[in-house]
Amino acid sequence: MGNSLVPAPIAVLPWKVLFIIMAIGLFGGMTLYSAAGGSLGPWALNHFIRFTGLLGMAVALSYFRPRQFRDWAYPAYGAVMILLLVVEAIGVVGGGAQSWLNLGLIQLQPSELMKPIIVLVLAGFYAGLPTGEIRKWSAIWPPAVLTLIPTVLILMQPDLGTALLLIFSALTVMFLAGLPLRLFVGGGLAVAAMIPIVYAFFMMPHQQKRVLIFLNPEEDPLGAGYHITQSKIAIGSGGLFGKGYLNGTQSHLHYLPEQHTDFIFPAMVEEWGLMGGLFLILCFVLLFRWGMAVALETKDRFERLTAAGLTMTIFFYFAVNLLMVMGLAPVVGIPLPLFSYGGSAMLTVMLCLGILMSIDRNNRRERRRL
């Protein structure tokens, strides 16, 4: 290493995963360029600037020791809780939800930041819990309270998609920590039994309609089912190899709504076809494989739970977005990570990747000591 022409701080970076991340971000920028009719404005240039800056932040985070993230978890949790309360008071409405804070140069969505923080908080909690306590009530109610309080605030915005991802991330850490499987099975059955009651007595009329449209989008193709119908048309019209870059008709003629954020995947598949879709999915599969390998390699309980929880957090983004745009899940407003236009979601995913790279760096440091 000492005789290499490449400086050691650069040579030791995890280049394989960085190339995967850059491939996803570059592909997303190219799709945003096409969605704007072959223009860097208003989305592609901002996407490239954010992506470059936040990737630099993620690399910088990788130089911190993992235990520092554990020390920062509860202060960060408290700070984001305050921001969620501020959002309730003076938040800006965007996409039908009062989820944003106007900070002048940028608009921040605090609920996004809670996703990696809840993973760090719960991983730290279970790492400090004695093994004999894992099957007791004291192992359940503190994480449940820590998760439910921000979840309720996020549901009040209302932002169902972010709230669901927060719960999924928390349940992943609780499951991997070793809580009894019967709790998750029983909880799942209880939630399933409550769905008709929630639908009949707690959902607003427009929310009930969204569920019905998910089950039968053809019932109102020009109204509530418009997003799903146009998304399916865009994906199907791409065929095997697509219509060609910059030749997407559904996106360029503005039939496809939210083509730069939640529905960017159909816009891309329309031009790049099934092969383009499979290439993007392969990039994400390689990213998830690396994240789970980092979790399996580490010996520390906090680092293992954190790495697995953050990897699953990115996976939930990816899976819910693809299921949503294919009509296999209700439309809940989840962007495609690193690919969609949007600063808060990209900040969240880069925070996850930066912490994962920190744990990966620590793993390699430990291997060199052996």
One Martini backbone bead per residue (centre of mass of N, CA, C, O) as a GRO file, in nm:
protein
  370
    1MET     BB    1   0.053   0.064  -0.017
    2GLY     BB    2   0.309   0.259   0.006
    3ASN     BB    3   0.370   0.230  -0.330
    4SER     BB    4   0.124   0.364  -0.411
    5LEU     BB    5  -0.031   0.612  -0.609
    6VAL     BB    6  -0.259   0.583  -0.409
    7PRO     BB    7  -0.390   0.711  -0.155
    8ALA     BB    8  -0.485   0.556   0.128
    9PRO     BB    9  -0.765   0.700   0.192
   10ILE     BB   10  -0.870   0.611  -0.097
   11ALA     BB   11  -0.801   0.302  -0.120
   12VAL     BB   12  -0.991   0.219   0.145
   13LEU     BB   13  -1.233   0.247   0.005
   14PRO     BB   14  -1.556   0.115  -0.084
   15TRP     BB   15  -1.573   0.087  -0.415
   16LYS     BB   16  -1.790  -0.116  -0.486
   17VAL     BB   17  -2.029   0.034  -0.343
   18LEU     BB   18  -1.981   0.312  -0.471
   19PHE     BB   19  -2.045   0.224  -0.762
   20ILE     BB   20  -2.335   0.144  -0.707
   21ILE     BB   21  -2.436   0.415  -0.602
   22MET     BB   22  -2.352   0.580  -0.858
   23ALA     BB   23  -2.526   0.424  -1.060
   24ILE     BB   24  -2.799   0.501  -0.937
   25GLY     BB   25  -2.767   0.811  -0.937
   26LEU     BB   26  -2.708   0.846  -1.242
   27PHE     BB   27  -2.964   0.711  -1.348
   28GLY     BB   28  -3.156   0.908  -1.210
   29GLY     BB   29  -3.052   1.166  -1.353
   30MET     BB   30  -3.116   1.073  -1.640
   31THR     BB   31  -3.423   1.045  -1.593
   32LEU     BB   32  -3.471   1.342  -1.511
   33TYR     BB   33  -3.375   1.462  -1.777
   34SER     BB   34  -3.594   1.326  -1.948
   35ALA     BB   35  -3.853   1.417  -1.788
   36ALA     BB   36  -3.766   1.729  -1.878
   37GLY     BB   37  -3.698   1.707  -2.195
   38GLY     BB   38  -3.382   1.752  -2.191
   39SER     BB   39  -3.312   1.873  -1.886
   40LEU     BB   40  -3.159   1.993  -1.596
   41GLY     BB   41  -3.425   2.132  -1.561
   42PRO     BB   42  -3.538   2.106  -1.228
   43TRP     BB   43  -3.379   1.820  -1.137
   44ALA     BB   44  -3.097   1.699  -1.224
   45LEU     BB   45  -2.895   1.902  -1.106
   46ASN     BB   46  -2.987   1.880  -0.812
   47HIS     BB   47  -2.936   1.578  -0.789
   48PHE     BB   48  -2.628   1.584  -0.839
   49ILE     BB   49  -2.554   1.776  -0.609
   50ARG     BB   50  -2.675   1.615  -0.376
   51PHE     BB   51  -2.536   1.349  -0.427
   52THR     BB   52  -2.245   1.445  -0.397
   53GLY     BB   53  -2.266   1.571  -0.113
   54LEU     BB   54  -2.391   1.317   0.039
   55LEU     BB   55  -2.166   1.120  -0.032
   56GLY     BB   56  -1.950   1.276   0.118
   57MET     BB   57  -2.088   1.247   0.393
   58ALA     BB   58  -2.082   0.936   0.404
   59VAL     BB   59  -1.774   0.910   0.394
   60ALA     BB   60  -1.723   1.077   0.649
   61LEU     BB   61  -1.882   0.886   0.843
   62SER     BB   62  -1.688   0.634   0.803
   63TYR     BB   63  -1.464   0.765   1.012
   64PHE     BB   64  -1.638   0.684   1.228
   65ARG     BB   65  -1.721   0.534   1.505
   66PRO     BB   66  -1.982   0.336   1.595
   67ARG     BB   67  -2.005   0.432   1.900
   68GLN     BB   68  -2.083   0.726   1.828
   69PHE     BB   69  -2.372   0.662   1.730
   70ARG     BB   70  -2.467   0.559   2.003
   71ASP     BB   71  -2.422   0.829   2.159
   72TRP     BB   72  -2.618   1.000   1.949
   73ALA     BB   73  -2.905   0.876   1.945
   74TYR     BB   74  -3.072   1.019   2.173
   75PRO     BB   75  -3.020   1.315   2.096
   76ALA     BB   76  -3.138   1.280   1.810
   77TYR     BB   77  -3.418   1.192   1.896
   78GLY     BB   78  -3.489   1.452   2.050
   79ALA     BB   79  -3.451   1.651   1.814
   80VAL     BB   80  -3.664   1.522   1.619
   81MET     BB   81  -3.904   1.550   1.808
   82ILE     BB   82  -3.903   1.855   1.805
   83LEU     BB   83  -3.942   1.883   1.498
   84LEU     BB   84  -4.219   1.738   1.492
   85LEU     BB   85  -4.359   1.955   1.668
   86VAL     BB   86  -4.301   2.192   1.479
   87VAL     BB   87  -4.457   2.080   1.239
   88GLU     BB   88  -4.735   2.090   1.378
   89ALA     BB   89  -4.723   2.411   1.395
   90ILE     BB   90  -4.523   2.516   1.114
   91GLY     BB   91  -4.569   2.346   0.881
   92VAL     BB   92  -4.538   2.234   0.552
   93VAL     BB   93  -4.728   2.172   0.276
   94GLY     BB   94  -4.679   1.843   0.106
   95GLY     BB   95  -4.855   1.614  -0.059
   96GLY     BB   96  -5.091   1.646   0.182
   97ALA     BB   97  -4.860   1.710   0.402
   98GLN     BB   98  -4.736   1.820   0.726
   99SER     BB   99  -4.374   1.763   0.683
  100TRP     BB  100  -4.238   2.055   0.666
  101LEU     BB  101  -3.940   2.262   0.677
  102ASN     BB  102  -3.855   2.597   0.640
  103LEU     BB  103  -3.492   2.685   0.587
  104GLY     BB  104  -3.489   2.841   0.305
  105LEU     BB  105  -3.289   2.670   0.115
  106ILE     BB  106  -3.453   2.437   0.257
  107GLN     BB  107  -3.657   2.138   0.288
  108LEU     BB  108  -3.750   1.959   0.578
  109GLN     BB  109  -3.804   1.605   0.676
  110PRO     BB  110  -3.801   1.476   0.987
  111SER     BB  111  -3.924   1.187   0.951
  112GLU     BB  112  -3.683   1.073   0.791
  113LEU     BB  113  -3.467   1.084   1.026
  114MET     BB  114  -3.606   0.863   1.213
  115LYS     BB  115  -3.525   0.597   1.077
  116PRO     BB  116  -3.221   0.566   1.164
  117ILE     BB  117  -3.260   0.644   1.465
  118ILE     BB  118  -3.439   0.404   1.558
  119VAL     BB  119  -3.223   0.194   1.504
  120LEU     BB  120  -3.007   0.302   1.700
  121VAL     BB  121  -3.176   0.299   1.958
  122LEU     BB  122  -3.257  -0.007   1.957
  123ALA     BB  123  -2.975  -0.125   1.932
  124GLY     BB  124  -2.873   0.000   2.198
  125PHE     BB  125  -3.077  -0.129   2.384
  126TYR     BB  126  -3.017  -0.437   2.315
  127ALA     BB  127  -2.707  -0.425   2.370
  128GLY     BB  128  -2.769  -0.352   2.692
  129LEU     BB  129  -2.925  -0.614   2.722
  130PRO     BB  130  -2.966  -0.878   2.885
  131THR     BB  131  -3.015  -1.193   2.777
  132GLY     BB  132  -3.236  -1.272   3.004
  133GLU     BB  133  -3.441  -1.018   2.909
  134ILE     BB  134  -3.558  -1.071   2.611
  135ARG     BB  135  -3.841  -1.230   2.728
  136LYS     BB  136  -3.938  -0.970   2.853
  137TRP     BB  137  -4.127  -0.688   2.902
  138SER     BB  138  -3.869  -0.495   2.918
  139ALA     BB  139  -3.809  -0.558   2.594
  140ILE     BB  140  -4.078  -0.402   2.477
  141TRP     BB  141  -4.195  -0.126   2.583
  142PRO     BB  142  -3.969   0.079   2.521
  143PRO     BB  143  -3.958   0.042   2.208
  144ALA     BB  144  -4.259   0.095   2.163
  145VAL     BB  145  -4.261   0.387   2.265
  146LEU     BB  146  -4.028   0.499   2.084
  147THR     BB  147  -4.205   0.439   1.823
  148LEU     BB  148  -4.500   0.552   1.868
  149ILE     BB  149  -4.463   0.854   1.908
  150PRO     BB  150  -4.358   0.931   1.620
  151THR     BB  151  -4.582   0.784   1.466
  152VAL     BB  152  -4.818   0.961   1.556
  153LEU     BB  153  -4.703   1.230   1.448
  154ILE     BB  154  -4.691   1.133   1.150
  155LEU     BB  155  -4.996   1.061   1.122
  156MET     BB  156  -5.089   1.365   1.175
  157GLN     BB  157  -4.992   1.510   0.905
  158PRO     BB  158  -5.026   1.286   0.696
  159ASP     BB  159  -4.783   0.983   0.692
  160LEU     BB  160  -4.809   0.663   0.620
  161GLY     BB  161  -4.545   0.568   0.484
  162THR     BB  162  -4.340   0.660   0.702
  163ALA     BB  163  -4.473   0.511   0.938
  164LEU     BB  164  -4.437   0.225   0.823
  165LEU     BB  165  -4.127   0.231   0.798
  166LEU     BB  166  -4.072   0.274   1.096
  167ILE     BB  167  -4.202   0.009   1.192
  168PHE     BB  168  -4.037  -0.187   1.022
  169SER     BB  169  -3.760  -0.112   1.139
  170ALA     BB  170  -3.825  -0.178   1.434
  171LEU     BB  171  -3.912  -0.477   1.394
  172THR     BB  172  -3.643  -0.575   1.285
  173VAL     BB  173  -3.475  -0.526   1.540
  174MET     BB  174  -3.654  -0.692   1.735
  175PHE     BB  175  -3.623  -0.961   1.585
  176LEU     BB  176  -3.303  -0.973   1.580
  177ALA     BB  177  -3.280  -0.960   1.900
  178GLY     BB  178  -3.499  -1.211   1.997
  179LEU     BB  179  -3.783  -1.203   1.996
  180PRO     BB  180  -4.055  -1.365   2.005
  181LEU     BB  181  -4.236  -1.489   1.742
  182ARG     BB  182  -4.527  -1.478   1.866
  183LEU     BB  183  -4.548  -1.169   1.870
  184PHE     BB  184  -4.558  -1.128   1.558
  185VAL     BB  185  -4.789  -1.317   1.493
  186GLY     BB  186  -4.998  -1.195   1.686
  187GLY     BB  187  -4.976  -0.904   1.579
  188GLY     BB  188  -5.059  -0.969   1.285
  189LEU     BB  189  -5.341  -1.084   1.352
  190ALA     BB  190  -5.449  -0.832   1.495
  191VAL     BB  191  -5.422  -0.640   1.256
  192ALA     BB  192  -5.600  -0.802   1.060
  193ALA     BB  193  -5.861  -0.786   1.244
  194MET     BB  194  -5.863  -0.452   1.240
  195ILE     BB  195  -5.906  -0.352   0.950
  196PRO     BB  196  -6.220  -0.326   0.930
  197ILE     BB  197  -6.242  -0.121   1.165
  198VAL     BB  198  -6.057   0.097   1.054
  199TYR     BB  199  -6.210   0.139   0.788
  200ALA     BB  200  -6.498   0.211   0.914
  201PHE     BB  201  -6.400   0.427   1.173
  202PHE     BB  202  -6.095   0.578   1.090
  203MET     BB  203  -6.132   0.643   0.798
  204MET     BB  204  -6.126   0.840   0.551
  205PRO     BB  205  -6.280   0.864   0.255
  206HIS     BB  206  -6.010   0.889   0.083
  207GLN     BB  207  -5.882   0.634   0.212
  208GLN     BB  208  -6.093   0.429   0.128
  209LYS     BB  209  -6.059   0.481  -0.176
  210ARG     BB  210  -5.763   0.391  -0.196
  211VAL     BB  211  -5.816   0.096  -0.125
  212LEU     BB  212  -6.023   0.032  -0.349
  213ILE     BB  213  -5.832   0.109  -0.586
  214PHE     BB  214  -5.621  -0.106  -0.531
  215LEU     BB  215  -5.825  -0.344  -0.587
  216ASN     BB  216  -5.973  -0.137  -0.830
  217PRO     BB  217  -5.852   0.081  -1.060
  218GLU     BB  218  -6.078   0.061  -1.296
  219GLU     BB  219  -6.311   0.219  -1.151
  220ASP     BB  220  -6.103   0.503  -1.162
  221PRO     BB  221  -5.893   0.598  -1.411
  222LEU     BB  222  -5.943   0.937  -1.388
  223GLY     BB  223  -5.889   0.937  -1.078
  224ALA     BB  224  -5.783   0.752  -0.822
  225GLY     BB  225  -5.655   0.543  -1.061
  226TYR     BB  226  -5.444   0.704  -1.234
  227HIS     BB  227  -5.160   0.633  -1.137
  228ILE     BB  228  -5.170   0.326  -1.178
  229THR     BB  229  -5.258   0.315  -1.470
  230GLN     BB  230  -5.014   0.482  -1.589
  231SER     BB  231  -4.792   0.303  -1.476
  232LYS     BB  232  -4.865   0.043  -1.628
  233ILE     BB  233  -4.842   0.161  -1.911
  234ALA     BB  234  -4.545   0.243  -1.898
  235ILE     BB  235  -4.426  -0.036  -1.836
  236GLY     BB  236  -4.559  -0.196  -2.073
  237SER     BB  237  -4.448  -0.007  -2.315
  238GLY     BB  238  -4.137  -0.084  -2.289
  239GLY     BB  239  -4.075  -0.368  -2.275
  240LEU     BB  240  -3.763  -0.499  -2.319
  241PHE     BB  241  -3.598  -0.209  -2.434
  242GLY     BB  242  -3.773   0.017  -2.505
  243LYS     BB  243  -3.804   0.349  -2.658
  244GLY     BB  244  -3.582   0.520  -2.553
  245TYR     BB  245  -3.393   0.772  -2.492
  246LEU     BB  246  -3.613   1.049  -2.474
  247ASN     BB  247  -3.898   0.859  -2.565
  248GLY     BB  248  -4.113   0.915  -2.350
  249THR     BB  249  -4.458   0.961  -2.354
  250GLN     BB  250  -4.591   0.948  -2.073
  251SER     BB  251  -4.390   1.159  -1.949
  252HIS     BB  252  -4.370   1.394  -2.167
  253LEU     BB  253  -4.705   1.420  -2.170
  254HIS     BB  254  -4.807   1.392  -1.861
  255TYR     BB  255  -4.953   1.120  -1.774
  256LEU     BB  256  -4.732   1.079  -1.563
  257PRO     BB  257  -4.725   1.106  -1.239
  258GLU     BB  258  -4.465   1.173  -1.047
  259GLN     BB  259  -4.194   1.120  -1.236
  260HIS     BB  260  -3.964   1.238  -1.017
  261THR     BB  261  -4.053   1.045  -0.780
  262ASP     BB  262  -4.252   0.791  -0.715
  263PHE     BB  263  -4.276   0.751  -1.062
  264ILE     BB  264  -3.981   0.687  -1.194
  265PHE     BB  265  -3.975   0.390  -1.278
  266PRO     BB  266  -4.174   0.399  -1.518
  267ALA     BB  267  -4.014   0.614  -1.678
  268MET     BB  268  -3.766   0.430  -1.717
  269VAL     BB  269  -3.900   0.171  -1.841
  270GLU     BB  270  -4.013   0.303  -2.094
  271GLU     BB  271  -3.708   0.353  -2.210
  272TRP     BB  272  -3.549   0.066  -2.098
  273GLY     BB  273  -3.716  -0.147  -1.993
  274LEU     BB  274  -3.664  -0.447  -1.856
  275MET     BB  275  -3.354  -0.419  -1.852
  276GLY     BB  276  -3.345  -0.161  -1.684
  277GLY     BB  277  -3.496  -0.272  -1.437
  278LEU     BB  278  -3.297  -0.507  -1.377
  279PHE     BB  279  -3.046  -0.334  -1.333
  280LEU     BB  280  -3.152  -0.179  -1.089
  281ILE     BB  281  -3.218  -0.422  -0.912
  282LEU     BB  282  -2.929  -0.535  -0.906
  283CYS     BB  283  -2.801  -0.299  -0.759
  284PHE     BB  284  -2.971  -0.334  -0.499
  285VAL     BB  285  -2.894  -0.625  -0.436
  286LEU     BB  286  -2.591  -0.563  -0.394
  287LEU     BB  287  -2.637  -0.364  -0.164
  288PHE     BB  288  -2.781  -0.562   0.033
  289ARG     BB  289  -2.558  -0.773   0.041
  290TRP     BB  290  -2.348  -0.589   0.168
  291GLY     BB  291  -2.505  -0.511   0.425
  292MET     BB  292  -2.537  -0.807   0.536
  293ALA     BB  293  -2.233  -0.869   0.544
  294VAL     BB  294  -2.165  -0.659   0.755
  295ALA     BB  295  -2.348  -0.783   0.976
  296LEU     BB  296  -2.212  -1.073   0.982
  297GLU     BB  297  -1.908  -0.978   1.049
  298THR     BB  298  -1.989  -0.866   1.306
  299LYS     BB  299  -1.957  -0.893   1.673
  300ASP     BB  300  -2.126  -0.661   1.747
  301ARG     BB  301  -2.446  -0.605   1.847
  302PHE     BB  302  -2.498  -0.314   1.760
  303GLU     BB  303  -2.377  -0.334   1.473
  304ARG     BB  304  -2.556  -0.564   1.370
  305LEU     BB  305  -2.834  -0.430   1.410
  306THR     BB  306  -2.773  -0.175   1.250
  307ALA     BB  307  -2.698  -0.294   0.975
  308ALA     BB  308  -2.962  -0.453   0.933
  309GLY     BB  309  -3.164  -0.218   0.979
  310LEU     BB  310  -3.059  -0.026   0.752
  311THR     BB  311  -3.089  -0.220   0.518
  312MET     BB  312  -3.399  -0.259   0.558
  313THR     BB  313  -3.479   0.035   0.520
  314ILE     BB  314  -3.395   0.050   0.221
  315PHE     BB  315  -3.565  -0.192   0.130
  316PHE     BB  316  -3.845  -0.072   0.194
  317TYR     BB  317  -3.832   0.151  -0.003
  318PHE     BB  318  -3.796  -0.024  -0.256
  319ALA     BB  319  -4.038  -0.224  -0.227
  320VAL     BB  320  -4.276  -0.025  -0.195
  321ASN     BB  321  -4.236   0.129  -0.457
  322LEU     BB  322  -4.261  -0.109  -0.658
  323LEU     BB  323  -4.538  -0.211  -0.561
  324MET     BB  324  -4.688   0.056  -0.612
  325VAL     BB  325  -4.626   0.097  -0.930
  326MET     BB  326  -4.756  -0.208  -0.986
  327GLY     BB  327  -5.023  -0.248  -0.795
  328LEU     BB  328  -4.936  -0.419  -0.507
  329ALA     BB  329  -4.982  -0.136  -0.359
  330PRO     BB  330  -5.054   0.124  -0.205
  331VAL     BB  331  -5.050   0.465  -0.224
  332VAL     BB  332  -4.783   0.622   0.004
  333GLY     BB  333  -4.528   0.795  -0.071
  334ILE     BB  334  -4.256   0.638  -0.196
  335PRO     BB  335  -3.941   0.658  -0.275
  336LEU     BB  336  -3.660   0.598  -0.469
  337PRO     BB  337  -3.362   0.529  -0.373
  338LEU     BB  338  -3.136   0.767  -0.521
  339PHE     BB  339  -3.348   0.824  -0.775
  340SER     BB  340  -3.520   1.024  -0.669
  341TYR     BB  341  -3.654   1.324  -0.610
  342GLY     BB  342  -3.500   1.432  -0.305
  343GLY     BB  343  -3.348   1.525  -0.007
  344SER     BB  344  -3.447   1.372   0.251
  345ALA     BB  345  -3.429   1.080   0.146
  346MET     BB  346  -3.129   1.096   0.066
  347LEU     BB  347  -3.023   1.164   0.345
  348THR     BB  348  -3.117   0.905   0.483
  349VAL     BB  349  -2.964   0.698   0.303
  350MET     BB  350  -2.679   0.821   0.351
  351LEU     BB  351  -2.674   0.773   0.651
  352CYS     BB  352  -2.693   0.469   0.633
  353LEU     BB  353  -2.436   0.429   0.455
  354GLY     BB  354  -2.231   0.565   0.642
  355ILE     BB  355  -2.269   0.368   0.880
  356LEU     BB  356  -2.206   0.112   0.724
  357MET     BB  357  -1.913   0.200   0.647
  358SER     BB  358  -1.816   0.218   0.937
  359ILE     BB  359  -1.854  -0.083   1.006
  360ASP     BB  360  -1.682  -0.190   0.775
  361ARG     BB  361  -1.421  -0.053   0.866
  362ASN     BB  362  -1.413  -0.197   1.143
  363ASN     BB  363  -1.393  -0.482   1.035
  364ARG     BB  364  -1.122  -0.442   0.885
  365ARG     BB  365  -0.966  -0.358   1.137
  366GLU     BB  366  -1.008  -0.627   1.291
  367ARG     BB  367  -0.875  -0.815   1.081
  368ARG     BB  368  -0.585  -0.687   1.099
  369ARG     BB  369  -0.543  -0.774   1.406
  370LEU     BB  370  -0.542  -1.102   1.355
   0.00000   0.00000   0.00000
